[in-house]
């Protein structure tokens, strides 16, 4: 069964897409926790960060390049990138994704 993010990437479910290419898609989060909250998602599903294999290295690196491009296009000089791994860490969609958060000061540790 396709993940929610696969369905968004295929166009089956609409999203506010800010970037896409053959390998990744980036779209605004429906429940933002910052003025800019974009999810950067590989089109090929990888369930969690701990499921990344050596063959995924270029794809995972590409997600960070996309995040930088989106941050630049959003006018962000300072931003946070977050990857949750597992339900206990806050992962709710089991399809690897990077949260790009910006537009406000970030505190540490996160809440």
PEVEN-V574772 format. One record per residue. RES is the residue in one small letter. OMEGA is omega in degrees with one decimal (none if undefined). NEAR is the number of other ideal C-beta (glycine too) atoms within 10 Angstrom. Layout:
# PEVEN-V574772
res=[RES,RES]
omega=[OMEGA,OMEGA]
near=[NEAR,NEAR]
This chain:
# PEVEN-V574772
res=[x,x,x,x,x,x,x,x,x,x,x,x,x,x,x,x,x,x,x,x,x,x,x,x,x,x,x,x,x,x,x,x,x,x,x,x,x,x,x,x,x,x,x,x,x,x,x,x,x,x,x,x,x,x,x,x,x,x,x,x,x,x,x,x,x,x,x,x,x,x,x,x,x,x,x,x,x,x,x,x,x,x,x,x,x,x,x,x,x,x,x,x,x,x,x,x,x,x,x,x,x,x,x,x,x,x,x,x,x,x,x]
omega=[-178.3,175.4,175.2,-177.8,173.9,-179.9,174.6,-178.7,-179.6,-178.3,179.7,177.2,-178.4,177.0,175.6,-175.0,178.3,178.7,169.9,173.6,-176.5,-173.3,-173.5,174.5,177.8,-177.7,-178.0,177.8,179.5,179.3,-173.1,175.7,176.8,178.6,171.3,177.1,-176.4,174.8,177.7,-166.7,172.6,177.4,177.5,-176.1,168.9,-169.6,-174.3,178.3,-178.6,173.5,178.6,-179.8,177.0,179.5,-179.5,-172.5,-178.5,-179.5,-179.5,174.9,178.3,178.9,179.2,174.7,177.0,179.2,177.9,179.3,179.9,178.2,178.1,-178.2,177.7,178.4,-177.6,171.0,178.8,-179.8,178.3,172.6,-176.9,171.3,176.5,-179.8,177.5,-176.8,-179.7,177.6,178.2,178.6,-179.4,174.7,-175.3,175.3,-175.7,176.5,178.9,173.3,171.8,-176.7,178.5,179.1,175.0,177.4,177.7,178.0,176.3,0.4,178.8,-178.3,none]
near=[4,13,16,15,22,19,14,20,23,11,10,10,12,8,20,10,14,19,15,15,11,7,13,21,24,24,21,14,17,9,6,13,12,18,11,19,17,29,22,27,27,22,16,13,16,18,15,16,16,9,12,16,9,5,7,16,10,8,17,16,10,17,22,14,11,24,22,15,15,22,21,11,12,15,9,20,7,10,20,15,15,15,17,17,15,12,10,7,11,11,17,8,16,16,22,27,26,22,20,28,21,21,15,12,7,13,7,5,4,10,4]
